[in-house]
């Protein structure tokens, strides 16, 4: 699906700034309410409606950085690694698996052996 043009976004925002509701703007310009809401938020946060200015987080963890961190912190939990890199637990898990780093922790319970 293609993004709406910046020109259309500007027209929709100007229409709402003239006192019309978001719902009216949706009906007049043929866009969904969610898009209008996102555009208003984007303009408020960045001052622009260009999609090039949308901040994005990191998309992947690099093998060298992840390997170095795991070697330096062998007892770190996946949630701690995720906090360090500023990403989600699933991202860390997938990166560990993709890079062939085994990271299973099996706790030892006295009297019962391994759990």
N, CA, C and O of each residue as an XYZ file, in Angstrom:
460
protein
N       0.837     -1.170      0.000
C       0.000      0.000      0.000
C       0.888      1.241      0.000
O       1.850      1.321      0.764
N       0.575      2.173     -0.829
C       1.359      3.395     -0.930
C       0.921      4.408      0.111
O      -0.245      4.445      0.506
N       1.855      5.222      0.549
C       1.552      6.281      1.509
C       0.841      7.430      0.800
O       1.008      7.640     -0.401
N       0.051      8.159      1.564
C      -0.606      9.335      1.009
C       0.444     10.414      0.751
O       1.463     10.475      1.439
N       0.189     11.259     -0.240
C       1.153     12.316     -0.566
C       1.195     13.355      0.549
O       0.236     13.538      1.299
N       2.329     14.022      0.629
C       2.494     15.058      1.646
C       1.531     16.218      1.397
O       1.065     16.856      2.341
N       1.237     16.486      0.134
C       0.311     17.552     -0.222
C      -1.088     17.269      0.354
O      -1.731     18.167      0.899
N      -1.545     16.031      0.231
C      -2.849     15.658      0.779
C      -2.845     15.782      2.299
O      -3.819     16.252      2.887
N      -1.775     15.370      2.924
C      -1.687     15.472      4.381
C      -1.805     16.923      4.838
O      -2.513     17.227      5.798
N      -1.102     17.815      4.141
C      -1.146     19.239      4.484
C      -2.571     19.764      4.347
O      -3.040     20.509      5.207
N      -3.259     19.385      3.284
C      -4.637     19.847      3.074
C      -5.562     19.357      4.191
O      -6.407     20.106      4.682
N      -5.392     18.099      4.583
C      -6.230     17.528      5.641
C      -5.977     18.252      6.965
O      -6.925     18.598      7.671
N      -4.716     18.481      7.301
C      -4.382     19.163      8.555
C      -4.901     20.601      8.540
O      -5.445     21.069      9.540
N      -4.739     21.305      7.421
C      -5.255     22.679      7.315
C      -6.771     22.697      7.484
O      -7.320     23.610      8.100
N      -7.447     21.687      6.935
C      -8.902     21.590      7.043
C      -9.320     21.428      8.508
O     -10.289     22.043      8.953
N      -8.590     20.601      9.248
C      -8.923     20.414     10.668
C      -8.580     21.661     11.483
O      -9.258     21.966     12.464
N      -7.539     22.377     11.086
C      -7.158     23.588     11.808
C      -8.153     24.725     11.585
O      -8.196     25.670     12.374
N      -8.949     24.647     10.527
C      -9.992     25.643     10.268
C     -11.224     25.428     11.146
O     -12.177     26.205     11.083
N     -11.205     24.371     11.966
C     -12.310     24.134     12.885
C     -13.157     22.924     12.558
O     -14.099     22.613     13.287
N     -12.836     22.234     11.472
C     -13.600     21.037     11.120
C     -13.104     19.857     11.953
O     -11.948     19.820     12.373
N     -13.987     18.906     12.182
C     -13.602     17.737     12.972
C     -12.772     16.769     12.131
O     -12.740     16.848     10.903
N     -12.116     15.874     12.818
C     -11.319     14.850     12.121
C     -12.210     13.964     11.265
O     -11.845     13.570     10.158
N     -13.383     13.662     11.802
C     -14.312     12.806     11.069
C     -14.775     13.473      9.772
O     -14.887     12.817      8.736
N     -15.043     14.773      9.835
C     -15.423     15.508      8.629
C     -14.289     15.494      7.611
O     -14.527     15.336      6.413
N     -13.064     15.659      8.083
C     -11.902     15.625      7.190
C     -11.790     14.264      6.508
O     -11.439     14.179      5.331
N     -12.089     13.212      7.247
C     -12.046     11.857      6.667
C     -13.044     11.714      5.526
O     -12.728     11.155      4.476
N     -14.252     12.225      5.742
C     -15.290     12.113      4.729
C     -14.983     12.970      3.501
O     -15.214     12.535      2.373
N     -14.469     14.176      3.709
C     -14.186     15.091      2.603
C     -13.025     14.592      1.751
O     -13.093     14.634      0.523
N     -11.957     14.118      2.400
C     -10.745     13.747      1.666
C     -10.620     12.246      1.391
O      -9.707     11.825      0.681
N     -11.520     11.442      1.943
C     -11.504     10.015      1.667
C     -10.336      9.268      2.300
O      -9.778      8.353      1.695
N      -9.968      9.658      3.514
C      -8.906      8.963      4.250
C      -9.493      8.453      5.557
O     -10.571      8.881      5.969
N      -8.786      7.545      6.201
C      -9.317      6.975      7.438
C      -8.964      7.854      8.638
O      -8.011      8.632      8.599
N      -9.741      7.713      9.685
C      -9.575      8.510     10.894
C      -8.209      8.276     11.531
O      -7.594      9.209     12.048
N      -7.740      7.048     11.495
C      -6.435      6.716     12.077
C      -5.323      7.509     11.398
O      -4.413      7.997     12.069
N      -5.389      7.639     10.091
C      -4.365      8.399      9.358
C      -4.370      9.864      9.774
O      -3.314     10.454     10.004
N      -5.547     10.441      9.868
C      -5.645     11.850     10.253
C      -5.067     12.053     11.653
O      -4.322     13.004     11.890
N      -5.408     11.165     12.570
C      -4.900     11.260     13.933
C      -3.376     11.154     13.962
O      -2.713     11.911     14.670
N      -2.820     10.212     13.191
C      -1.369     10.059     13.136
C      -0.691     11.290     12.537
O       0.382     11.688     12.991
N      -1.302     11.889     11.530
C      -0.711     13.065     10.895
C      -0.701     14.254     11.846
O       0.271     15.008     11.895
N      -1.781     14.420     12.599
C      -1.837     15.518     13.573
C      -0.751     15.323     14.632
O      -0.062     16.271     15.010
N      -0.609     14.105     15.096
C       0.429     13.805     16.095
C       1.824     14.036     15.508
O       2.688     14.607     16.174
N       2.048     13.599     14.274
C       3.346     13.768     13.618
C       3.691     15.253     13.463
O       4.829     15.659     13.701
N       2.706     16.056     13.066
C       2.962     17.491     12.893
C       3.265     18.145     14.233
O       4.125     19.021     14.317
N       2.563     17.724     15.282
C       2.781     18.296     16.607
C       4.179     17.945     17.132
O       4.839     18.778     17.754
N       4.625     16.712     16.877
C       5.911     16.244     17.410
C       7.098     16.726     16.589
O       8.128     17.096     17.154
N       6.973     16.728     15.265
C       8.127     17.042     14.411
C       8.012     18.374     13.688
O       9.015     18.907     13.214
N       6.805     18.920     13.596
C       6.603     20.165     12.866
C       6.518     19.968     11.362
O       6.425     20.937     10.609
N       6.549     18.716     10.925
C       6.513     18.401      9.499
C       5.587     17.221      9.269
O       5.290     16.462     10.192
N       5.137     17.072      8.043
C       4.301     15.925      7.701
C       5.025     14.953      6.781
O       4.415     14.022      6.256
N       6.301     15.163      6.587
C       7.093     14.282      5.749
C       7.366     12.977      6.490
O       7.723     12.996      7.668
N       7.203     11.854      5.811
C       7.424     10.568      6.472
C       8.909     10.268      6.650
O       9.266      9.305      7.327
N       9.779     11.083      6.049
C      11.211     10.879      6.222
C      11.661     11.238      7.628
O      12.745     10.832      8.046
N      10.849     11.995      8.371
C      11.237     12.466      9.680
C      10.722     11.592     10.818
O      10.889     11.949     11.984
N      10.110     10.475     10.513
C       9.580      9.613     11.557
C      10.746      8.879     12.218
O      11.479      8.157     11.542
N      10.931      9.054     13.547
C      12.042      8.371     14.210
C      11.791      6.872     14.299
O      10.671      6.437     14.565
N      12.802      6.114     14.083
C      12.692      4.655     14.136
C      13.750      4.102     15.076
O      14.812      4.702     15.247
N      13.461      2.966     15.682
C      14.419      2.297     16.549
C      15.329      1.394     15.738
O      15.172      1.274     14.523
N      16.271      0.765     16.403
C      17.161     -0.140     15.685
C      16.388     -1.342     15.144
O      15.475     -1.843     15.801
N      16.749     -1.797     13.963
C      16.025     -2.889     13.329
C      16.630     -4.251     13.627
O      15.937     -5.267     13.577
N      17.918     -4.275     13.934
C      18.515     -5.570     14.230
C      19.721     -5.375     15.125
O      20.302     -4.293     15.206
N      20.074     -6.452     15.790
C      21.266     -6.445     16.624
C      22.419     -6.997     15.799
O      22.253     -7.973     15.068
N      23.569     -6.382     15.914
C      24.716     -6.846     15.159
C      25.429     -7.949     15.930
O      25.584     -7.877     17.149
N      25.852     -8.958     15.203
C      26.421    -10.155     15.797
C      27.618     -9.832     16.694
O      27.738    -10.381     17.789
N      28.501     -8.945     16.233
C      29.713     -8.644     17.001
C      29.367     -7.999     18.345
O      29.926     -8.368     19.379
N      28.447     -7.040     18.324
C      28.061     -6.353     19.558
C      27.364     -7.310     20.522
O      27.640     -7.305     21.722
N      26.468     -8.123     19.994
C      25.732     -9.068     20.818
C      26.674    -10.112     21.410
O      26.588    -10.423     22.598
N      27.566    -10.649     20.593
C      28.518    -11.655     21.067
C      29.418    -11.077     22.151
O      29.669    -11.727     23.166
N      29.904     -9.858     21.937
C      30.767     -9.218     22.926
C      30.032     -9.006     24.250
O      30.600     -9.220     25.321
N      28.778     -8.588     24.173
C      28.008     -8.355     25.391
C      27.765     -9.664     26.138
O      27.880     -9.711     27.362
N      27.429    -10.724     25.407
C      27.159    -12.013     26.045
C      28.434    -12.571     26.685
O      28.377    -13.156     27.766
N      29.584    -12.394     26.023
C      30.853    -12.853     26.613
C      31.198    -12.059     27.861
O      31.705    -12.620     28.832
N      30.931    -10.758     27.846
C      31.240     -9.917     28.996
C      30.245    -10.111     30.142
O      30.578     -9.885     31.306
N      29.036    -10.527     29.809
C      27.973    -10.706     30.806
C      27.311    -12.071     30.624
O      26.157    -12.140     30.201
N      28.019    -13.157     30.936
C      27.463    -14.488     30.654
C      26.245    -14.844     31.507
O      25.494    -15.751     31.148
N      26.034    -14.154     32.621
C      24.902    -14.462     33.488
C      23.703    -13.546     33.253
O      22.709    -13.631     33.975
N      23.786    -12.678     32.257
C      22.691    -11.740     31.989
C      21.486    -12.477     31.411
O      21.625    -13.385     30.592
N      20.317    -12.068     31.854
C      19.084    -12.619     31.314
C      18.735    -11.906     30.009
O      19.250    -10.827     29.718
N      17.853    -12.530     29.232
C      17.463    -11.946     27.956
C      16.841    -10.571     28.166
O      17.066     -9.668     27.360
N      16.067    -10.395     29.227
C      15.462     -9.083     29.485
C      16.523     -8.027     29.775
O      16.351     -6.863     29.414
N      17.625     -8.425     30.427
C      18.712     -7.478     30.700
C      19.451     -7.099     29.419
O      19.852     -5.949     29.241
N      19.625     -8.065     28.539
C      20.260     -7.781     27.244
C      19.370     -6.849     26.428
O      19.850     -5.911     25.792
N      18.067     -7.120     26.454
C      17.113     -6.280     25.721
C      17.139     -4.850     26.253
O      17.098     -3.899     25.472
N      17.206     -4.691     27.560
C      17.276     -3.343     28.144
C      18.564     -2.639     27.737
O      18.560     -1.441     27.455
N      19.663     -3.386     27.706
C      20.957     -2.795     27.327
C      20.933     -2.271     25.884
O      21.438     -1.183     25.609
N      20.348     -3.047     24.971
C      20.329     -2.666     23.558
C      19.111     -1.824     23.180
O      19.027     -1.331     22.055
N      18.165     -1.656     24.110
C      16.983     -0.845     23.832
C      16.041     -1.493     22.841
O      15.500     -0.822     21.962
N      15.841     -2.785     22.975
C      14.942     -3.498     22.072
C      14.104     -4.478     22.886
O      14.186     -4.499     24.114
N      13.307     -5.279     22.211
C      12.444     -6.233     22.881
C      13.125     -7.563     23.133
O      14.163     -7.875     22.548
N      12.520     -8.338     24.013
C      13.068     -9.669     24.349
C      13.057    -10.598     23.139
O      13.989    -11.375     22.933
N      12.005    -10.511     22.352
C      11.911    -11.368     21.173
C      13.027    -11.051     20.183
O      13.568    -11.954     19.544
N      13.369     -9.781     20.058
C      14.456     -9.382     19.163
C      15.760    -10.019     19.599
O      16.519    -10.524     18.772
N      16.024     -9.996     20.915
C      17.252    -10.600     21.442
C      17.229    -12.104     21.223
O      18.222    -12.683     20.783
N      16.117    -12.731     21.522
C      16.015    -14.184     21.359
C      16.267    -14.586     19.914
O      17.026    -15.515     19.639
N      15.622    -13.876     18.994
C      15.784    -14.187     17.576
C      17.220    -13.950     17.109
O      17.752    -14.726     16.315
N      17.847    -12.877     17.604
C      19.235    -12.582     17.215
C      20.189    -13.639     17.746
O      21.112    -14.052     17.044
N      19.973    -14.079     18.978
C      20.813    -15.142     19.536
C      20.678    -16.417     18.714
O      21.673    -17.065     18.389
N      19.458    -16.766     18.386
C      19.203    -17.975     17.604
C      19.795    -17.857     16.200
O      20.427    -18.793     15.709
N      19.590    -16.709     15.555
C      20.089    -16.477     14.203
C      21.618    -16.544     14.148
O      22.188    -17.006     13.159
N      22.273    -16.085     15.206
C      23.728    -16.063     15.233
C      24.343    -17.318     15.829
O      25.561    -17.406     15.981
N      23.501    -18.289     16.168
C      24.003    -19.567     16.667
C      24.559    -19.504     18.075
O      25.403    -20.319     18.448
N      24.095    -18.544     18.861
C      24.547    -18.423     20.247
C      23.536    -19.134     21.128
O      22.381    -18.718     21.222
N      23.973    -20.208     21.773
C      23.063    -20.918     22.668
C      23.056    -20.189     23.997
O      24.101    -19.758     24.486
N      21.892    -20.057     24.570
C      21.768    -19.231     25.746
C      20.774    -19.818     26.731
O      20.016    -19.072     27.352
N      20.755    -21.112     26.889
C      19.807    -21.748     27.785
C      20.373    -21.783     29.190
O      21.535    -22.131     29.400
N      19.547    -21.422     30.140
C      19.940    -21.495     31.539
C      19.057    -22.544     32.194
O      17.831    -22.437     32.162
N      19.667    -23.545     32.780
C      18.930    -24.579     33.482
C      19.300    -24.493     34.956
O      20.420    -24.839     35.332
N      18.382    -24.039     35.790
C      18.715    -23.885     37.205
C      18.911    -25.233     37.892
O      18.258    -26.217     37.544
N      19.807    -25.269     38.859
C      20.072    -26.485     39.631
C      19.295    -26.399     40.930
O      19.399    -25.414     41.661
N      18.510    -27.441     41.216
C      17.723    -27.484     42.445
C      18.354    -28.543     43.345
O      18.357    -29.721     42.985
N      18.886    -28.158     44.503
C      19.531    -29.132     45.404
C      18.585    -30.253     45.784
O      17.426    -30.012     46.121
N      19.089    -31.494     45.728
C      18.308    -32.660     46.101
C      17.480    -33.225     44.959
O      17.074    -34.385     45.015
N      17.226    -32.449     43.946
C      16.415    -32.927     42.833
C      17.177    -32.935     41.528
O      16.657    -33.384     40.506
N      18.383    -32.450     41.548
C      19.141    -32.405     40.313
C      18.715    -31.240     39.462
O      18.343    -30.183     39.972
N      18.770    -31.437     38.162
C      18.383    -30.347     37.255
C      16.877    -30.293     37.084
O      16.189    -31.310     37.170
N      16.412    -29.176     36.859
C      14.976    -28.970     36.694
C      14.565    -29.121     35.261
O      13.385    -28.981     34.939
